[in-house]
Amino acid sequence: MSGNGGSVLVIDVGTSGVRAAVVRPDASVEHVHHAPILPDSPAPGLVEFDATVMADAVLAVANAALHDSGGVEAVGIANQRASTIVWERATGTPLAPGIGWQDLRTVGTCLVLQAEGIRLAPNASATKLMAILDAVDPDRRRAEAGELCFGTVDSWVAWTLSGGASAGTDALHVTDATNAAVTALVDPSTIDWDRPLLERLGIPSAVLPRIVDSSGAVGACHALPGAPPICGIAGDQQASLVGQGCTRPGLAKATFGTGGMLDQCTGSGQRPVGSGQGVHGTFPIVAFRIDGTATWGVEAVMLSAGSCVEWLRDDLGILTSAAESARIAAECTTTGDVWFVPALLGLGTPVWDFGARGALVGLTRGSGRPELVRAVLEGVAHRGADLVQAAEGDSGLPIHTLRVDGGMSDNEVFVTALADAIGRPVEISPVLEATTLGSGLLAGLAIGNYRSADEIAEIFSPRRVIEPRTDDATRSHLRERWLAARSKAEATIPELSGISF
């Protein structure tokens, strides 16, 4: 590390809450404050949130962390990606409920556009923004006049911290390259707004934020004591990638929360081929952008991970707590050839089958509670192996070790099963949620705490390393059994299986 460095306040906005913490130059995380902001689901498939409540929570936790820490030199932002907000530029008032990234109200719009050769996914921001503008500005008069602002959550947080409408010309309307790239409104060859696509979708460019680097001074936080500058912004998965030191080509991390995301750094220079789904079911991402140069990556997606443990706890009553799953699973050494396919919401990478459904295969009269719980944990682990193989296939880069964070990274049985399934070491993140740390490192890079993104890779030190226990022959046999079980879960609802985005 260079110089004495300075501390960074990080605002980390997830799907169900806002966290503020202070990241020190030595990568320690202190003074954590959290406020819940649960989304609403007014109808099946709809996910909304109150952006004003989010803004209030951001300021509350930020001020609490600053009070405890005594001040910082910079601010970083990490956020749930693709969630969409539209507000009035003159007042800062949101004009409609924010639409969450999981919201599916625009599936029909996506299918209509697909027939025209425009492939957009309903979880991206593009069609969510169309839906809000159709509701609040159907003729686009106000949007064309620059009276409205669109932003993903990072944009909204930056606007709020800068002082918003009360800050006048100092109000920040920005997004970073990692967040912009997952709106589906960006030309991947330039990482700039795709003007022809905007015209086709009826989205005036005047509503769009300015795209900035993931690390670098953006503007002052006039809403906070001392007005520290925002110096780092990244979407949650990219922040986690940086937080686990995966800033060199080939390094990869997986986050196992409600769902699971595996991201692999592929390097700067030439972006991954194509802007859509790869042959093995991953998607290209901007891992981060510094000094105008993008570092790229690939992302693999698991739709159900920790939610399967929650299912055991909340719906089946087999567990009293998620943490109990490791103890119960450890009561047996094998599942007795029982296989669980975690497809409660369909299967993501590599098959992308929205009509797949969860399956339990191989049950006998001797299958008990421990076998069932172990089968669920091992099923999620084998899905993790699916993601590793897909990322390697699409990137062409080997993953020698896998770094993991998220709630399930604390589960001993799960991480051991993951190491066995992928056949390589699993490195446990020193912090349970690496998103906060990653944003702090990006902001710290901008203020001179670190010399380069490459130096960030040197900082990572795993809390534990789990080595695989099975030999190659055993692993190959188990993977064959897994793939056979997974095939039984596919195309459970054929009409949904025929849909792809």
MOSULZI-V137527 format. One record per run of one state. SS is the DSSP state (h for helix, s for strand, l for the rest). FROM is the first residue (numbers start at 1). LEN is the number of residues. Records with the same first field share a line. If there is no record, write none. Layout:
# MOSULZI-V137527
SS = FROM-LEN + FROM-LEN
This chain:
# MOSULZI-V137527
l = 1-7 + 14-3 + 24-5 + 37-3 + 41-7 + 50-1 + 70-4 + 80-4 + 89-5 + 95-3 + 100-7 + 116-9 + 137-4 + 145-3 + 152-1 + 163-1 + 171-3 + 182-4 + 188-4 + 194-1 + 202-3 + 208-2 + 213-2 + 221-8 + 244-8 + 257-3 + 269-8 + 278-5 + 291-2 + 303-3 + 316-8 + 330-9 + 342-5 + 348-5 + 354-5 + 362-7 + 396-6 + 406-1 + 411-1 + 423-3 + 429-5 + 447-6 + 460-4 + 467-5 + 490-4 + 498-4
s = 8-6 + 17-7 + 29-8 + 40-1 + 48-2 + 74-6 + 84-5 + 94-1 + 98-2 + 148-4 + 174-3 + 186-2 + 192-2 + 210-3 + 215-6 + 229-7 + 252-5 + 260-9 + 277-1 + 283-8 + 293-10 + 339-3 + 347-1 + 353-1 + 359-3 + 402-4 + 426-3 + 464-3
h = 51-19 + 107-9 + 125-12 + 141-4 + 153-10 + 164-7 + 177-5 + 195-7 + 205-3 + 236-8 + 306-10 + 324-6 + 369-27 + 407-4 + 412-11 + 434-13 + 453-7 + 472-18 + 494-4
